[in-house]
Amino acid sequence: MAANSLSNLAFLSFYSASLLLLLLPFQPFAASRGPFLPKYDADNATLPLTGICSAAVTINGYKCQEFDVTTDDGYILGVLRIPEGRAGGGGANRPPVLLQHGLLVDGISWLMNPPEESLPLILADNGFDVWISNLRGTQFSRRHLTIDPTNSEFWNWTWDELVIHDLQSVINFVFNQTGQKTHYVGHSMGTLIAMISLSEGIFDKVKSAALLCPIAYISHITSPLALVAARAFLGELAETFGPAEFNPRGEAAATFLEYVCAYPGVNCYNFLPAFTGNNCCLNASTSEAWVQNAPQATSTKNLVHFSQAVRSGVVSKYNYGSADANMKHYGVTSPPVQDLSKIPHDFPLFLGYGGQDALSDVEDVRILLDVLKSHDQDKIKVQYVEQYGHVDFIMGVDAKDLVYATLSREALAAKHAVGGSQGWDESVDFDSWASAQTFKVGDELEFKYTAGLHSVVELAGESAYKSCDIGSALDSLNGGSNTVKLSKPGTRYFACGTPGHCEQGMKVKITTAAADGSSSTTTPPSSKGAAPSTSAASAHLQSLGFFALVASLLVSLALFF
């Protein structure tokens, strides 16, 4: 097949373009205040001189660090860290959180909006030590210890390798730098590799996972042309190109535009809702940021793997196309299926999905939730936002209020051991301990002490705290181990109820910060309702005209998985 006539190659180009259609949604247009990166030369694998830190973080007044993380199979990944908020206040006790992007984008996809609307900067301002990873093949992770990106072997991987190598290497690095387990937030493909890692028991250095637009079972995508591409037989594509780079700005993208715009029933002026679903809340002021940042490369093999998942309806390892080839790689004739029901039932999960998402479809998320039905109910939180599409969850102008406040409260809550390693004891300087912590709505206080020697009482207010008025206590706890939920903003006062201990300094004042915004969670309907009207970003697309649209599409093909 690889050596056939030009007509066969044209046939393959059509299906590779169709695969691009399946796997690439259309990015929103970022605000003019968004970050700009110099273009990188994919053919020559040269890196831009400007990193994400200077382009999108320090320019907004935040500290930022960049690291190289080498995977155990030799890829060198760019990882950045935002250690504190704009007002400062960094410290060793800030809980780390790792943000993982999806397919054909990199870490800057989290930072396209202004600071007050960008999840990483919101988290940094709310007491987190924020880390952002760039997966192999993207512009800051196009390096290897021994293999050049121009070598096809550099691209011999799928999400299987991202699970085993990239994700584990970054998580281990964060753990070694901070000495703490990390929270995890993934979008789209970033959710898939997290769930597989959890099911395989290799997520031990992570304390919770927030999964935005979860991608696992993907047989119910609702874009008609995406379904056409998914059902096409793509074995020829893998056989022809082998392990090669898929560059969204190359010939395949041009072929994509040519064929798709000529396809019966296709409206080239309304692409965004046609393929990602109706994104309600995107900033449509300019496309300049995406022109500068361009979609990132991935491997052809990775795209074929996604197509296999759409057509099979299951999550499995890569299918090498024959019983013999699978036997060689796996010791069995069929690729092993990933059993997501093996995700530990007591692991804290947060899932957020939208009613207008044509990619992480409501029906597919229901299948996932059914697989997770044995999960401990107090360890899984689900947020459904009827009006949201696929891109709204990370770039919606109101995501701060609708999603991020809920995510922070439900998924990123911290448990504070009062007094640290010494516990609830007279020897601790509780003022110093409390000043080093950041308390948020949803966090918990954990009091550990010797039963019979100490107890915990909650005092009525500042006056009772200063005077150690134990008699006016609002509540009294004992038994040696108590947990107190910080359910609302404000200041609470605690002391030891043993006579004389409060006067000796065994008391602590806890000030809980207000959550940013409020959540809007609704129950998913039994069936999808009518789609909302075209978003502002989509209307902006229509106003660009055809040729401007083509230029925009060439640099906005991203964020499906």
C-alpha positions as CSV (number, residue, x, y, z in Angstrom):
1,M,0.0,0.0,0.0
2,A,2.9,2.4,0.8
3,A,4.3,2.2,-2.7
4,N,1.0,2.5,-4.6
5,S,0.1,5.2,-7.1
6,L,-0.5,8.9,-6.4
7,S,-4.3,8.2,-6.4
8,N,-3.8,5.9,-3.4
9,L,-1.6,8.5,-1.7
10,A,-4.4,11.0,-2.3
11,F,-6.8,8.5,-0.7
12,L,-4.6,8.2,2.3
13,S,-4.3,12.0,2.5
14,F,-8.1,12.2,2.6
15,Y,-8.3,9.8,5.5
16,S,-5.4,11.4,7.3
17,A,-7.3,14.7,6.9
18,S,-10.4,13.0,8.1
19,L,-8.6,11.7,11.2
20,L,-7.5,15.3,11.8
21,L,-11.1,16.3,11.6
22,L,-11.9,13.7,14.2
23,L,-9.2,14.5,16.6
24,L,-8.8,18.3,16.4
25,P,-11.4,20.7,17.7
26,F,-11.2,24.4,17.0
27,Q,-9.6,26.6,19.6
28,P,-11.3,29.7,20.8
29,F,-9.7,33.0,20.0
30,A,-7.8,34.3,23.1
31,A,-8.0,37.8,24.3
32,S,-5.5,40.3,23.0
33,R,-4.0,40.2,26.4
34,G,-3.1,36.5,26.0
35,P,0.4,35.1,25.7
36,F,2.4,35.1,22.5
37,L,5.1,32.7,21.8
38,P,7.5,32.8,18.8
39,K,6.8,30.2,16.2
40,Y,8.9,27.1,16.3
41,D,10.3,25.3,13.3
42,A,8.8,21.8,13.5
43,D,10.8,20.6,10.5
44,N,14.1,21.5,12.1
45,A,13.0,20.9,15.7
46,T,14.3,24.3,16.9
47,L,12.9,25.7,20.1
48,P,11.6,29.2,20.5
49,L,13.8,31.5,22.5
50,T,10.9,32.6,24.7
51,G,9.5,30.1,27.3
52,I,6.1,29.9,28.7
53,C,7.2,31.6,31.9
54,S,8.2,34.9,30.3
55,A,5.4,34.7,27.7
56,A,2.4,34.1,30.0
57,V,3.4,34.1,33.7
58,T,6.1,36.6,34.8
59,I,4.6,39.2,32.5
60,N,1.6,39.2,34.8
61,G,3.6,39.6,37.9
62,Y,4.0,36.0,39.1
63,K,7.2,34.1,39.8
64,C,7.9,31.2,37.5
65,Q,10.5,28.5,37.1
66,E,11.3,26.2,34.2
67,F,12.7,22.7,34.5
68,D,13.9,19.9,32.2
69,V,12.5,16.5,33.2
70,T,14.0,13.5,31.6
71,T,11.8,10.4,31.2
72,D,13.0,6.9,31.8
73,D,12.9,6.3,28.0
74,G,15.0,9.4,27.3
75,Y,12.6,12.2,26.3
76,I,13.3,15.6,27.8
77,L,10.1,17.4,28.9
78,G,9.7,21.1,29.7
79,V,7.9,21.6,33.0
80,L,7.1,24.9,34.6
81,R,6.4,25.9,38.2
82,I,4.4,28.9,39.6
83,P,5.4,28.6,43.3
84,E,3.3,31.4,44.7
85,G,0.6,33.9,44.0
86,R,1.1,37.4,42.6
87,A,1.1,38.8,46.2
88,G,3.9,36.4,47.2
89,G,3.6,34.2,50.3
90,G,5.3,31.1,48.9
91,G,6.5,28.4,51.2
92,A,7.2,24.7,51.7
93,N,3.7,24.0,52.9
94,R,1.8,25.1,49.8
95,P,0.1,22.0,48.3
96,P,1.4,21.2,44.8
97,V,-1.0,20.8,41.9
98,L,-0.1,19.5,38.5
99,L,-2.0,20.6,35.4
100,Q,-1.9,18.3,32.3
101,H,-3.0,19.5,28.9
102,G,-4.7,17.5,26.1
103,L,-3.8,16.5,22.6
104,L,-2.1,18.9,20.1
105,V,-1.6,21.7,22.6
106,D,0.9,22.3,25.3
107,G,0.9,23.8,28.8
108,I,0.2,27.3,27.6
109,S,-3.3,26.2,26.8
110,W,-4.0,26.7,30.5
111,L,-2.8,30.3,30.3
112,M,-4.5,31.9,27.3
113,N,-7.0,34.0,29.3
114,P,-6.1,37.0,31.6
115,P,-4.8,36.1,35.0
116,E,-8.1,36.4,36.8
117,E,-9.6,33.8,34.4
118,S,-6.6,31.4,34.1
119,L,-6.8,28.4,36.3
120,P,-3.0,28.1,37.1
121,L,-2.8,31.7,38.2
122,I,-6.1,31.5,40.2
123,L,-4.7,28.4,42.0
124,A,-1.4,30.2,42.7
125,D,-3.3,33.1,44.2
126,N,-5.2,30.7,46.3
127,G,-2.3,29.1,48.0
128,F,-1.2,26.3,45.6
129,D,2.3,25.5,44.3
130,V,1.3,25.1,40.6
131,W,3.1,22.9,38.1
132,I,2.4,22.6,34.4
133,S,3.7,19.7,32.2
134,N,4.4,19.7,28.5
135,L,4.1,16.2,26.9
136,R,6.6,14.8,24.4
137,G,6.4,16.2,20.9
138,T,5.1,19.6,21.9
139,Q,7.3,22.6,21.3
140,F,9.0,22.6,24.7
141,S,9.4,18.8,24.8
142,R,10.9,18.1,21.4
143,R,14.2,16.7,22.8
144,H,15.6,13.3,23.5
145,L,18.9,12.1,25.0
146,T,19.9,10.2,21.8
147,I,17.1,10.6,19.1
148,D,16.5,13.6,17.0
149,P,12.9,14.7,16.2
150,T,13.6,14.3,12.5
151,N,14.1,10.5,13.2
152,S,10.8,8.6,12.9
153,E,11.7,6.6,16.0
154,F,11.2,9.8,18.0
155,W,7.5,9.5,17.2
156,N,7.0,5.8,17.9
157,W,4.6,6.2,20.8
158,T,0.9,6.6,21.8
159,W,-0.9,7.5,25.0
160,D,0.4,4.1,26.3
161,E,3.9,5.6,26.6
162,L,2.6,8.9,28.0
163,V,1.0,6.9,30.9
164,I,4.1,4.8,31.5
165,H,6.9,7.4,31.0
166,D,5.9,11.1,30.7
167,L,3.2,11.3,33.4
168,Q,5.1,9.2,35.9
169,S,8.4,11.1,35.4
170,V,6.8,14.5,35.9
171,I,4.8,13.3,39.0
172,N,8.0,11.9,40.5
173,F,9.9,15.1,39.8
174,V,7.2,17.2,41.5
175,F,7.2,14.9,44.5
176,N,11.0,15.0,44.8
177,Q,11.0,18.9,44.5
178,T,8.2,19.4,47.0
179,G,8.3,16.4,49.3
180,Q,4.5,16.2,49.0
181,K,2.0,14.2,47.0
182,T,0.4,16.4,44.3
183,H,-3.1,17.2,43.3
184,Y,-3.8,16.6,39.6
185,V,-6.0,18.5,37.1
186,G,-6.3,17.1,33.6
187,H,-8.3,18.2,30.6
188,S,-9.4,15.8,27.8
189,M,-6.4,13.5,27.0
190,G,-4.9,14.6,30.3
191,T,-7.8,12.9,32.0
192,L,-7.4,9.6,30.0
193,I,-3.7,9.1,31.0
194,A,-4.6,9.9,34.6
195,M,-7.4,7.3,34.7
196,I,-5.3,4.6,33.1
197,S,-2.5,5.4,35.6
198,L,-4.9,5.1,38.5
199,S,-6.3,1.8,37.2
200,E,-2.8,0.4,36.9
201,G,-1.8,1.4,40.4
202,I,0.9,3.8,39.3
203,F,-0.6,7.1,40.7
204,D,0.7,6.6,44.3
205,K,2.3,10.1,44.5
206,V,-1.0,11.8,43.7
207,K,-3.6,12.7,46.3
208,S,-6.6,13.7,44.2
209,A,-7.5,14.0,40.5
210,A,-9.8,16.6,38.8
211,L,-10.9,15.4,35.4
212,L,-12.3,18.1,33.1
213,C,-14.1,16.8,30.0
214,P,-13.1,13.2,30.8
215,I,-12.1,11.2,27.8
216,A,-12.3,7.4,28.2
217,Y,-15.2,5.8,26.3
218,I,-15.6,7.9,23.2
219,S,-18.1,6.0,20.9
220,H,-20.8,8.6,21.2
221,I,-19.1,11.7,19.8
222,T,-21.9,13.6,18.0
223,S,-20.1,15.4,15.1
224,P,-21.2,13.6,11.9
225,L,-18.0,14.1,10.1
226,A,-16.0,13.1,13.1
227,L,-18.0,9.8,13.1
228,V,-17.2,9.4,9.4
229,A,-13.5,9.7,10.1
230,A,-13.6,7.5,13.1
231,R,-15.4,4.7,11.2
232,A,-13.0,4.8,8.3
233,F,-10.4,2.1,8.1
234,L,-7.1,3.8,9.1
235,G,-4.8,0.8,9.0
236,E,-3.4,2.1,5.7
237,L,-2.5,5.3,7.4
238,A,-0.4,3.6,10.1
239,E,1.1,1.2,7.5
240,T,2.1,4.0,5.2
241,F,3.5,6.5,7.6
242,G,4.6,4.2,10.4
243,P,5.9,6.0,13.6
244,A,6.0,9.5,12.2
245,E,5.4,13.1,13.3
246,F,1.9,14.4,12.7
247,N,2.3,18.2,12.1
248,P,-1.0,20.0,12.1
249,R,0.5,22.8,10.0
250,G,1.7,20.5,7.3
251,E,0.1,19.2,4.1
252,A,-2.4,17.1,6.0
253,A,-4.0,20.3,7.4
254,A,-4.2,21.9,4.0
255,T,-5.7,18.7,2.6
256,F,-8.1,18.8,5.5
257,L,-9.4,22.2,4.6
258,E,-9.7,21.4,0.9
259,Y,-11.7,18.2,1.4
260,V,-13.8,19.2,4.4
261,C,-15.0,22.5,2.9
262,A,-16.1,20.7,-0.2
263,Y,-17.9,18.0,1.8
264,P,-21.7,18.0,1.3
265,G,-23.5,19.8,4.1
266,V,-20.3,21.3,5.6
267,N,-20.5,24.9,6.7
268,C,-17.0,26.3,6.7
269,Y,-18.2,29.4,8.5
270,N,-19.5,27.5,11.5
271,F,-16.8,25.0,12.4
272,L,-16.4,25.6,16.1
273,P,-19.8,24.3,17.3
274,A,-19.8,21.7,14.5
275,F,-16.9,19.8,16.0
276,T,-16.5,20.7,19.6
277,G,-20.1,21.4,20.5
278,N,-21.4,24.9,21.3
279,N,-18.8,26.6,23.5
280,C,-20.9,29.2,25.2
281,C,-18.3,31.4,26.9
282,L,-15.2,32.0,24.9
283,N,-13.4,35.3,24.4
284,A,-13.7,36.2,20.7
285,S,-11.7,39.5,20.6
286,T,-8.7,38.2,18.6
287,S,-7.1,35.2,17.0
288,E,-3.5,36.6,17.3
289,A,-2.5,34.5,20.2
290,W,-3.3,31.3,18.4
291,V,-1.6,32.4,15.3
292,Q,1.5,32.8,17.4
293,N,1.2,29.7,19.4
294,A,0.1,27.3,16.7
295,P,-1.1,23.7,17.3
296,Q,1.5,21.3,18.6
297,A,2.7,18.1,17.0
298,T,1.9,14.6,18.1
299,S,2.6,11.1,16.6
300,T,0.6,9.6,13.8
301,K,0.5,6.4,15.9
302,N,-1.2,8.3,18.8
303,L,-3.9,9.6,16.4
304,V,-4.5,6.1,15.1
305,H,-4.8,4.9,18.7
306,F,-7.6,7.4,19.4
307,S,-9.4,6.3,16.2
308,Q,-9.3,2.7,17.4
309,A,-10.9,3.8,20.7
310,V,-13.7,5.7,18.9
311,R,-14.5,2.7,16.7
312,S,-14.1,0.0,19.4
313,G,-15.9,1.8,22.3
314,V,-13.4,0.5,24.8
315,V,-10.2,1.8,26.4
316,S,-7.3,-0.6,25.4
317,K,-3.7,-0.5,24.5
318,Y,-2.6,0.1,20.9
319,N,-3.8,-2.5,18.4
320,Y,-0.9,-3.4,16.1
321,G,-3.3,-4.8,13.6
322,S,-2.7,-8.5,13.7
323,A,-2.8,-11.4,16.2
324,D,0.9,-12.0,15.6
325,A,1.9,-8.4,16.1
326,N,-0.2,-8.1,19.3
327,M,1.3,-11.3,20.6
328,K,4.8,-10.0,20.0
329,H,4.0,-6.8,22.0
330,Y,1.6,-8.1,24.7
331,G,1.8,-11.8,24.8
332,V,-1.8,-12.1,23.8
333,T,-3.5,-11.8,20.4
334,S,-5.6,-8.8,21.2
335,P,-4.5,-5.5,22.9
336,P,-5.2,-5.6,26.7
337,V,-8.3,-3.7,27.8
338,Q,-7.9,-1.0,30.5
339,D,-10.3,-1.8,33.3
340,L,-11.1,1.6,34.8
341,S,-13.2,0.0,37.5
342,K,-9.9,-0.8,39.1
343,I,-9.3,2.8,40.0
344,P,-9.0,2.7,43.8
345,H,-12.5,3.3,45.2
346,D,-11.2,5.6,48.0
347,F,-9.2,7.8,45.7
348,P,-10.7,11.4,45.6
349,L,-12.1,12.2,42.1
350,F,-13.8,15.2,40.6
351,L,-15.4,15.0,37.2
352,G,-16.6,18.0,35.3
353,Y,-18.4,17.8,32.0
354,G,-20.8,19.9,29.8
355,G,-24.1,19.4,28.1
356,Q,-22.9,20.8,24.8
357,D,-19.6,18.9,24.5
358,A,-19.6,16.9,21.3
359,L,-16.3,15.2,22.1
360,S,-16.6,14.3,25.8
361,D,-20.2,13.4,25.2
362,V,-22.8,13.2,28.0
363,E,-23.6,9.5,27.0
364,D,-19.9,8.6,27.1
365,V,-19.4,10.2,30.5
366,R,-22.5,8.3,31.7
367,I,-20.7,5.1,30.6
368,L,-17.6,6.2,32.6
369,L,-19.7,7.0,35.7
370,D,-21.4,3.6,35.5
371,V,-17.9,2.0,35.4
372,L,-17.1,4.0,38.5
373,K,-20.4,3.2,40.3
374,S,-18.6,1.2,43.0
375,H,-16.4,4.2,43.9
376,D,-16.9,5.5,47.5
377,Q,-19.6,8.1,47.2
378,D,-17.9,10.5,49.5
379,K,-14.8,10.3,47.3
380,I,-16.3,11.2,43.9
381,K,-17.8,14.5,43.0
382,V,-19.4,15.2,39.7
383,Q,-20.2,18.6,38.2
384,Y,-22.4,19.0,35.1
385,V,-22.7,22.4,33.4
386,E,-25.5,22.2,30.8
387,Q,-24.3,25.2,28.7
388,Y,-20.7,24.3,28.5
389,G,-18.8,22.8,25.6
390,H,-15.4,21.1,25.4
391,V,-13.3,24.3,25.4
392,D,-15.3,26.3,28.0
393,F,-13.8,24.3,30.9
394,I,-10.3,25.7,30.4
395,M,-10.9,28.9,28.5
396,G,-14.5,30.0,29.4
397,V,-14.6,33.6,30.6
398,D,-16.9,32.5,33.5
399,A,-15.2,29.1,34.3
400,K,-13.7,30.8,37.4
401,D,-17.1,31.0,38.9
402,L,-18.8,28.0,37.3
403,V,-16.0,25.4,37.5
404,Y,-12.8,26.5,39.3
405,A,-14.4,27.4,42.6
406,T,-16.1,24.0,42.8
407,L,-13.0,22.2,41.7
408,S,-10.9,23.9,44.3
409,R,-13.4,23.2,47.1
410,E,-14.3,19.6,46.1
411,A,-11.1,18.2,44.5
412,L,-8.2,20.2,45.9
413,A,-9.2,20.4,49.5
414,A,-6.2,20.0,51.9
415,K,-6.1,18.2,55.2
416,H,-4.0,20.2,57.7
417,A,-2.4,18.2,60.6
418,V,-2.6,20.8,63.4
419,G,0.8,21.4,64.8
420,G,2.5,19.5,62.0
421,S,4.5,16.4,62.9
422,Q,4.3,17.2,66.7
423,G,0.5,17.3,66.6
424,W,-1.8,19.0,69.1
425,D,0.7,19.5,71.9
426,E,1.9,22.2,74.3
427,S,5.4,22.2,72.8
428,V,4.1,23.6,69.4
429,D,4.2,27.3,68.5
430,F,0.7,27.3,66.9
431,D,0.9,30.9,65.8
432,S,3.9,30.1,63.6
433,W,2.4,26.9,62.4
434,A,-0.9,28.6,61.3
435,S,0.9,31.5,59.6
436,A,2.7,29.1,57.3
437,Q,-0.6,27.5,56.2
438,T,-3.2,28.6,53.6
439,F,-6.7,27.5,54.7
440,K,-9.5,27.3,52.1
441,V,-13.1,26.5,52.1
442,G,-13.4,22.7,51.9
443,D,-10.1,22.0,53.8
444,E,-10.0,19.9,57.0
445,L,-8.2,20.3,60.3
446,E,-6.8,17.1,61.8
447,F,-6.2,17.2,65.5
448,K,-3.9,14.3,66.8
449,Y,-3.2,14.2,70.5
450,T,-3.0,11.9,73.6
451,A,-6.5,11.1,74.7
452,G,-7.1,11.9,78.4
453,L,-4.2,14.4,78.4
454,H,-5.6,16.9,75.8
455,S,-8.9,17.7,74.1
456,V,-10.1,20.2,71.5
457,V,-12.7,22.9,72.2
458,E,-13.9,25.5,69.7
459,L,-14.1,29.0,71.3
460,A,-16.9,31.5,70.8
461,G,-14.8,34.3,69.3
462,E,-11.7,36.5,69.5
463,S,-12.4,37.7,73.0
464,A,-12.8,34.1,74.3
465,Y,-9.6,33.2,72.4
466,K,-7.5,35.9,74.0
467,S,-8.8,35.2,77.5
468,C,-8.9,31.4,77.2
469,D,-12.6,31.4,78.2
470,I,-13.1,27.6,77.9
471,G,-16.5,27.9,79.5
472,S,-18.0,29.6,76.5
473,A,-16.9,26.8,74.1
474,L,-19.1,26.2,71.1
475,D,-18.1,22.5,70.9
476,S,-15.8,20.0,72.6
477,L,-14.0,17.1,71.1
478,N,-11.9,14.3,72.6
479,G,-10.7,10.8,71.8
480,G,-7.3,11.5,70.5
481,S,-8.2,12.1,66.8
482,N,-10.6,14.7,65.5
483,T,-11.3,16.2,62.0
484,V,-12.9,19.6,61.6
485,K,-14.3,20.7,58.2
486,L,-13.7,24.3,57.2
487,S,-17.0,24.7,55.4
488,K,-17.2,28.5,55.1
489,P,-14.9,31.6,55.1
490,G,-14.1,33.3,58.3
491,T,-12.1,32.8,61.5
492,R,-12.5,30.0,64.0
493,Y,-10.8,29.6,67.3
494,F,-9.6,26.4,69.0
495,A,-7.9,25.5,72.3
496,C,-7.1,22.6,74.5
497,G,-9.8,22.0,77.1
498,T,-7.5,20.8,79.8
499,P,-7.2,23.5,82.5
500,G,-4.2,25.7,82.1
501,H,-3.1,24.4,78.7
502,C,-4.7,27.2,76.7
503,E,-2.9,29.8,78.9
504,Q,0.3,27.9,78.1
505,G,-0.2,28.6,74.4
506,M,-2.1,25.5,73.3
507,K,-4.6,27.4,71.1
508,V,-4.8,28.2,67.4
509,K,-6.7,30.8,65.3
510,I,-7.7,29.5,61.8
511,T,-8.7,32.0,59.1
512,T,-10.3,30.4,56.1
513,A,-10.2,32.3,52.8
514,A,-13.4,32.8,50.8
515,A,-13.7,30.8,47.6
516,D,-13.4,32.6,44.3
517,G,-16.9,32.7,42.8
518,S,-19.7,30.2,43.2
519,S,-20.5,27.0,41.5
520,S,-23.4,26.2,39.2
521,T,-23.9,22.4,39.1
522,T,-27.1,20.9,37.6
523,T,-28.3,17.4,37.1
524,P,-27.7,16.0,33.6
525,P,-30.9,15.5,31.7
526,S,-32.1,12.1,30.6
527,S,-31.5,13.1,27.0
528,K,-29.7,16.0,25.4
529,G,-31.8,19.2,24.9
530,A,-31.6,21.5,22.0
531,A,-28.2,23.1,21.4
532,P,-27.8,26.7,22.4
533,S,-27.2,29.4,19.9
534,T,-23.8,29.8,18.4
535,S,-21.3,31.3,20.8
536,A,-19.7,34.7,20.5
537,A,-16.4,33.0,19.4
538,S,-18.3,31.2,16.6
539,A,-20.0,34.4,15.5
540,H,-16.6,35.9,15.3
541,L,-15.4,33.1,13.1
542,Q,-18.3,33.8,10.7
543,S,-17.4,37.5,10.5
544,L,-13.8,36.7,9.4
545,G,-14.6,35.7,5.9
546,F,-13.5,32.5,4.2
547,F,-9.8,33.2,3.7
548,A,-9.3,34.7,7.1
549,L,-11.1,31.6,8.5
550,V,-8.7,29.3,6.7
551,A,-5.7,31.0,8.1
552,S,-7.3,30.9,11.6
553,L,-8.2,27.2,11.3
554,L,-4.7,26.3,10.3
555,V,-3.5,27.5,13.7
556,S,-6.5,26.5,15.8
557,L,-6.8,22.8,15.3
558,A,-6.5,21.5,18.8
559,L,-7.9,20.5,22.1
560,F,-9.9,17.4,21.3
561,F,-8.1,15.0,23.5
